[in-house]
């Protein structure tokens, strides 16, 4: 049975709550305003091409925004960019802006193990990245059980199973989404100790998952490089807010106009199996 480490992406609000909790020991009434340094504004390119099993994969979306100061309530969107992807056959897939910062393509052709290259021109800068489309093994089944928590309380636990291919090294990123979650919860694994075997992955939410909830499980096959990148992101988001930041975590997107003016984000192409499970 493969029990994986689970990561939850912390947003700025949750990090702020952690900071304020510490200061609450000094005062339960005073509001603490932290004077945080504002870093250089960077482009953020959310470029996931995800081919869900059972679909043709033709509709894909890329989002472009900017980093913002810690206390901002909104994320600046980047409009007017030119976005396209080319495959190794020379086919061009153009992404048109449908709303501020959102670029969509309706004729994408996904091919497992094919090479793709991303091109973006935004705000006078040119960006590019290359990646292969990685396959994913389907989810065989999902089981639901009642198990004891650490304090002895019974909780609902979901376990999904999939067969890992024996003839290749595989890396996986899985996310869980539900109405009781503000943000997705993620798990990552590889087949270093499970190559060619059935892998099982467990999920529970001790406080919120109840009968009648629907949990959407999206299980992706990803490249080794993206696995390593995502592992760093998840580890950083789960770290002590008072520790020294690990520095900027770079993705595979390169600024060909100015190498020092890099963008955040990672261009990845994933096949995925997605299942909506109704908790009993």
Buried (B, 14 or more C-beta within 10 A) or exposed (E): EBEBEBBBBBEEEBBBEEEEEEEEEEEEEEEEEEEEEEEEEBBBBBBBBBBBBEEEBEEBBBBBBBBBEEEEEEEBBBBEBBBBBBBEEEBEBBBEBEEEBBBBBEEBBBBEEBBBBBBBBBEEBBBBBBBBBBBBBEBEEBEBEEEEEEEEEEBBBBBBBBEBEEEEEBBBBBBBBBEBBEEBBBBBBBBEEBBEEEBBBBBBBEEEBEEEBEBBBBBBBBBEBBBEBBBEBBEBBEBEBEEEEEEEBBBBBBBEEEEEEBBBBBBBBBBBBBBEBEBE
